[in-house]
């Protein structure tokens, strides 16, 4: 058994080899919008637990020394008793295997009262250690815990203060035996609250052996040529249309190497279909193999006059064994008519209205960015994350006002 598991958690010690697993954005307790009693809602609720169990079982089987969670363990700050009990049961496997669990809050976990979050409860009941900055008399303080001689700092979810917090913690770090965990990711998209510029992250490069992020649901390592900052991505699809890889990192401090492993998640099939007035979708099922229990995404693009009964096609796909089907339509050659709108989803209608609007174009707004921003605001509102909804509105307005000549 690795020596790190027998060391005092707060004692100074010589550096020893440490192998830790880093995951993020687990979103336990998440259900799709709609009826909570539907088979789809029930199955997707289970999927997030299955994905987390897979990672925990992997950590136990591979004798990992420590297990890091960089935010959004839960999907909402308010959780039901079943979600809490099952989370405790899964975390207990790590506890029984003497695998130390260190966690920070993400924007979905974050409570308005710092002492009332469910991660704080799990900390107090010894299922994990919650790391977070604290307000001192004159400035922010950054408590750390030590494991195998490495100091681990947790910044939580700083939101729009992320760059400031990273700068502050960097100023107190000495040596390279430091690990920083923060619920953020590199990016310049001002419509997504809580991202930081690559320049802001670079101040950590010489001060850490590893920096772990989250918030974005796709895997990335920054910078690409010689990474020190790692985002594993979510374990499951928070939004079924999300792309790119998802999983977890395993880092070995002796080798200074990070290995990425794909997560176990619900199968998703994606199909793109081109149609026109001479080609219909009546033979879609005959030409495509639908897998049992999969989430099926179909994008129908076309030119000319064609009609797509999205609901009918979705039901037909589900009758072939799909857990759920989603069909969206894109016109590629002309303006959308009223009849076209009748066969489109609300999301696609919003996109077409904005992309075709001369009013938005006149103030220099970028259609795709506006569509993405509005979609994010809707998600935050539907999930009851009014703090993030307000942040998104402020960012949205700042971008629009800034674009006015």
Secondary structure as GFF3:
##gff-version 3
##sequence-region A 1 405
A	DSSP	three_ten_helix	3	6	.	.	.	ID=ss1
A	DSSP	beta_strand	19	23	.	.	.	ID=ss2
A	DSSP	alpha_helix	39	61	.	.	.	ID=ss3
A	DSSP	beta_strand	66	70	.	.	.	ID=ss4
A	DSSP	alpha_helix	81	96	.	.	.	ID=ss5
A	DSSP	beta_strand	100	104	.	.	.	ID=ss6
A	DSSP	alpha_helix	118	124	.	.	.	ID=ss7
A	DSSP	beta_strand	129	130	.	.	.	ID=ss8
A	DSSP	beta_strand	134	135	.	.	.	ID=ss9
A	DSSP	beta_strand	140	141	.	.	.	ID=ss10
A	DSSP	beta_strand	144	147	.	.	.	ID=ss11
A	DSSP	beta_strand	150	156	.	.	.	ID=ss12
A	DSSP	three_ten_helix	159	161	.	.	.	ID=ss13
A	DSSP	alpha_helix	162	172	.	.	.	ID=ss14
A	DSSP	beta_strand	178	182	.	.	.	ID=ss15
A	DSSP	alpha_helix	198	201	.	.	.	ID=ss16
A	DSSP	three_ten_helix	202	207	.	.	.	ID=ss17
A	DSSP	beta_strand	210	213	.	.	.	ID=ss18
A	DSSP	beta_strand	220	222	.	.	.	ID=ss19
A	DSSP	beta_strand	229	231	.	.	.	ID=ss20
A	DSSP	beta_strand	247	252	.	.	.	ID=ss21
A	DSSP	beta_strand	257	262	.	.	.	ID=ss22
A	DSSP	beta_strand	268	275	.	.	.	ID=ss23
A	DSSP	alpha_helix	284	287	.	.	.	ID=ss24
A	DSSP	beta_strand	295	302	.	.	.	ID=ss25
A	DSSP	alpha_helix	310	319	.	.	.	ID=ss26
A	DSSP	beta_strand	324	331	.	.	.	ID=ss27
A	DSSP	alpha_helix	338	342	.	.	.	ID=ss28
A	DSSP	alpha_helix	346	356	.	.	.	ID=ss29
A	DSSP	alpha_helix	358	362	.	.	.	ID=ss30
A	DSSP	alpha_helix	367	382	.	.	.	ID=ss31
A	DSSP	alpha_helix	386	403	.	.	.	ID=ss32
###
